[in-house]
């Protein structure tokens, strides 16, 4: 009785009594389909035509077999999401990215205390600020000479000096250049951050900066909107606020690990104030850079540092496993020729 051969690439019928070691020409490998090419893993021939693929002659000779070849074992997916168990019994667990809910639980609170960022000023902005300060001082002195009367109180916050005579201008003014902050029952000035819960003690806080008295009411500030943007390069994130000629003394940015509080005063009386919530977190201290045409806040994270540390540790591990390398070859010793 003729039997059907199940060897891949054969498919013929054979007589079991006449079966020999080289009677069958077949493919011992498995079919491969990749990038429109079809072939067998046991030989190198590839084709794009399926009919031609089926007609590729076997690359190995052996005995005919009427037993169907076993299919490659596939991983068995369990009911638990992400858990894969192979037929061999070895369990492999694949862990996907963290969900938004998990990241939210691990995220630090936005109510953490904020610190004022270090300010760096470009040379072009420093020159402009110097010219603007001279112009503003001349304008103020002209107004003061026309409107100052005896008994006027200094308009600088925190200063209680009263104008008595022209000699009063020679006295030093001690005041707070910042703004008052009221947060969670605490009262303080953002320029010195001496916190208190008593309002009278807050009003009696001595100024942290010295300068000249101001007898003319300061011009009211206008809150305006500014175009702002951000970009990221590697582990560095730069937040840009497009405010021209921002005042380094009147502007500040405070930050904790998840929030930037930006207060930018520019072009005299314009003020931009905004809380920017960060998507991720950082551990390196950010800094503020004032340019002529914009303000940049630069933030650096530890992501790439961790990757570099990991790579360095792996390199060191490989070096330790390699030891001192192969022993150096001994230099050949010169042998005198035989006489």
C-alpha positions in Angstrom: 0.0 0.0 0.0 1.4 3.4 -1.0 1.9 5.9 1.8 1.9 9.7 1.5 5.2 11.3 2.5 4.8 14.3 4.8 8.3 15.6 4.5 8.2 19.3 3.4 8.9 19.8 -0.3 8.2 16.1 -1.1 4.5 15.2 -0.9 5.0 12.0 -3.0 3.8 8.5 -2.3 6.1 5.7 -1.4 6.2 2.0 -0.6 7.4 1.3 3.0 9.2 -1.9 1.9 11.2 0.0 -0.7 12.0 3.1 1.4 15.8 3.9 1.5 18.1 6.5 3.1 18.2 8.7 0.0 14.7 8.0 -1.5 13.2 11.4 -0.4 14.4 14.9 -1.4 12.9 17.4 1.1 13.4 20.5 3.1 14.3 19.9 6.8 13.7 23.6 7.7 10.6 25.7 7.9 9.1 28.2 5.4 10.2 31.8 5.7 8.2 34.8 4.4 10.0 38.2 4.8 9.8 41.4 2.8 7.7 39.7 0.0 10.4 37.0 -0.3 9.6 33.3 0.2 12.0 30.5 0.9 13.1 27.8 3.3 15.3 28.3 6.3 17.5 25.3 5.3 18.6 26.7 2.0 19.4 30.1 0.5 17.0 30.2 -2.5 14.4 33.0 -2.4 11.5 34.0 -4.7 8.6 36.4 -4.8 6.2 34.0 -6.6 4.3 31.6 -4.3 4.0 28.9 -7.0 7.7 29.0 -7.6 8.3 28.7 -3.9 6.2 25.6 -3.7 8.2 24.0 -6.5 11.6 24.6 -5.0 13.3 21.2 -4.8 14.4 19.9 -1.5 18.0 20.5 -0.4 18.4 17.3 1.7 18.0 13.6 1.1 16.7 11.1 3.5 13.9 8.5 4.2 10.3 9.1 3.3 8.1 9.7 6.4 4.3 9.3 6.7 4.3 11.2 10.0 3.4 14.9 10.0 6.2 17.2 11.1 5.6 18.9 14.4 4.7 22.6 14.2 6.9 25.1 16.0 5.8 25.7 19.6 4.0 29.0 20.1 4.0 30.9 23.4 0.8 30.4 25.4 -0.9 33.6 26.5 -2.5 33.4 29.9 -5.6 35.3 31.0 -3.4 37.7 32.9 -2.5 40.7 30.7 1.1 40.8 29.8 1.9 37.3 31.1 3.2 34.8 28.6 3.9 31.2 29.4 5.9 28.9 27.0 5.2 25.2 26.6 8.4 24.4 28.3 6.9 25.7 31.6 9.3 28.7 31.8 7.3 31.9 32.5 8.2 35.2 30.9 6.6 38.4 32.1 6.5 41.4 29.8 6.1 44.7 31.5 4.7 47.5 29.4 5.0 51.3 30.0 3.4 52.8 33.1 -0.1 54.0 32.8 -1.1 57.6 33.3 -2.8 56.7 36.6 0.5 55.2 37.9 2.5 58.2 36.9 0.0 60.5 38.5 0.4 58.6 41.9 4.2 58.8 41.7 4.2 62.5 40.7 5.3 64.9 43.5 2.8 67.4 44.8 2.5 70.7 43.0 2.2 72.4 46.4 5.8 71.7 47.3 7.8 74.8 48.4 9.3 76.7 45.5 12.7 78.2 45.2 13.8 81.2 43.2 15.9 80.4 40.2 19.4 81.7 39.5 19.4 84.6 37.0 21.9 85.0 34.1 21.8 88.2 32.1 23.1 88.6 28.5 25.5 91.5 27.9 23.2 93.1 25.3 20.3 93.2 27.9 22.6 94.6 30.6 23.5 97.5 28.3 19.9 98.2 27.5 18.9 98.0 31.2 21.7 100.5 32.1 20.4 103.0 29.5 16.8 102.5 30.6 17.7 103.0 34.2 19.5 106.3 33.5 16.5 107.6 31.5 14.0 106.5 34.1 16.0 108.1 36.9 16.2 111.4 35.1 12.5 111.3 34.5 11.7 110.5 38.1 14.0 113.2 39.4 12.3 115.7 37.2 8.8 114.7 38.5 10.0 114.6 42.1 11.4 118.1 41.9 8.0 119.3 40.7 5.7 117.4 43.0 7.5 116.6 46.3 6.0 118.2 49.4 6.9 117.9 53.1 5.2 115.0 54.8 5.1 112.6 51.8 5.8 109.0 52.6 8.3 106.9 50.6 6.5 104.8 48.1 8.9 101.9 48.3 7.3 98.9 50.0 8.7 98.3 53.5 10.1 101.8 53.9 8.4 104.2 56.4 10.5 107.3 55.8 8.7 110.6 55.5 10.1 113.5 53.4 11.2 116.4 55.6 13.7 118.3 53.5 16.1 117.8 50.5 18.5 116.2 53.0 16.0 113.3 53.3 17.0 112.2 49.8 20.6 111.6 51.0 19.3 108.9 53.4 19.4 105.3 52.4 16.1 103.6 51.7 15.6 100.0 53.0 12.7 98.3 51.2 11.4 95.1 49.6 11.8 95.0 45.8 9.5 92.0 45.5 5.8 91.4 45.9 3.9 90.0 48.9 2.9 86.3 48.9 0.1 84.8 50.9 0.1 81.0 50.8 -1.4 78.4 53.2 -1.6 80.9 56.1 2.0 82.2 55.6 2.8 85.8 54.7 6.1 86.8 53.2 7.9 88.8 50.5 9.2 86.8 47.6 12.5 88.7 47.6 13.6 87.5 51.1 11.1 84.7 52.0 11.0 85.3 55.7 7.6 83.6 56.5 5.3 84.5 59.3 1.6 83.8 60.2 1.1 87.2 62.0 0.0 90.0 59.6 1.4 92.8 61.8 4.8 91.0 62.0 4.7 90.7 58.2 4.1 94.5 57.9 6.9 95.2 60.3 9.5 93.1 58.4 12.5 95.3 57.6 13.4 95.6 53.9 16.1 93.4 52.4 17.4 95.8 49.8 18.9 99.3 50.0 18.5 102.1 47.4 17.0 105.6 46.9 13.7 106.8 48.2 10.8 107.1 45.8 8.4 110.0 46.5 6.2 109.7 43.4 3.6 106.9 43.2 4.8 104.1 40.9 3.1 103.5 37.6 0.4 100.8 37.8 1.5 97.6 36.2 -0.5 96.0 33.3 -1.0 92.3 33.2 -0.5 91.1 29.6 -0.3 87.8 27.8 3.0 86.8 26.2 3.7 84.2 23.6 5.6 81.3 25.2 6.9 78.0 23.8 9.2 75.2 24.8 11.6 72.7 23.1 13.6 69.7 24.3 17.1 68.5 23.2 18.3 65.3 25.0 17.8 65.8 28.7 17.5 69.6 28.5 14.1 71.4 28.3 14.0 75.1 27.5 10.9 77.2 28.2 10.9 80.5 26.2 8.8 83.5 27.1 8.9 86.2 24.4 9.1 89.4 26.6 11.3 92.1 25.2 13.7 93.9 27.6 12.6 92.1 30.7 13.7 93.7 34.0 16.1 91.3 35.9 15.3 93.1 39.2 11.5 93.0 38.8 11.2 89.6 37.2 11.6 86.2 38.8 10.8 82.5 38.2 10.2 80.2 41.2 10.0 76.4 40.8 9.5 73.1 42.5 9.8 69.7 40.9 6.6 70.0 38.8 5.6 73.7 38.5 7.3 76.8 37.2 5.8 80.2 38.4 6.9 82.8 36.0 6.6 86.6 36.8 8.1 88.7 34.1 8.0 92.5 34.0 9.1 94.1 30.8 8.9 97.3 28.8 8.4 99.3 32.0 4.9 98.5 33.3 3.9 95.3 31.5 3.7 92.1 33.6 3.4 88.5 32.5 2.5 86.0 35.2 1.8 82.3 34.6 2.1 78.9 36.4 3.5 76.3 34.0 2.9 72.7 35.0 5.7 70.3 33.8 4.8 66.9 32.3 7.7 65.2 34.0 10.0 66.0 36.9 13.6 67.2 37.3 16.2 67.0 40.0 18.9 69.4 38.6 18.4 73.0 39.6 17.0 75.0 36.6 18.2 78.5 35.8 16.8 81.7 34.3 18.5 83.4 31.3 17.4 87.0 30.3 18.0 87.9 26.7 17.2 91.1 24.9 14.1 89.7 23.1 13.1 86.8 25.4 13.5 85.0 28.7 14.6 81.4 28.8 14.2 78.9 31.6 16.5 75.9 31.2 15.7 72.6 33.0 17.9 69.5 33.0 16.6 66.1 34.0 18.5 63.0 35.2 17.2 60.7 32.4 20.4 60.7 30.2 22.6 60.7 33.2 21.1 57.5 34.4 21.5 56.0 30.9 25.1 57.0 30.8 25.8 55.6 34.3 24.1 52.4 33.3 26.3 52.2 30.1 29.4 52.9 32.1 28.7 50.2 34.6 28.1 47.7 31.8 31.3 48.7 30.2 33.2 48.3 33.4 31.6 44.9 34.0 32.7 43.8 30.5 36.2 45.0 31.3 36.3 43.1 34.5 35.1 39.9 32.9 37.8 40.3 30.2 40.5 40.7 32.9 43.8 42.0 31.8 43.4 40.7 28.3 45.6 38.1 26.5 49.1 37.8 27.7 51.7 39.8 25.8 53.8 37.8 23.3 57.3 37.2 24.3 59.9 38.9 22.1 61.9 36.4 20.0 65.4 35.8 21.2 68.1 36.2 18.6 69.9 32.9 17.9 73.4 33.1 16.5 73.8 31.3 13.2 75.6 27.9 13.3 79.2 27.9 12.3 
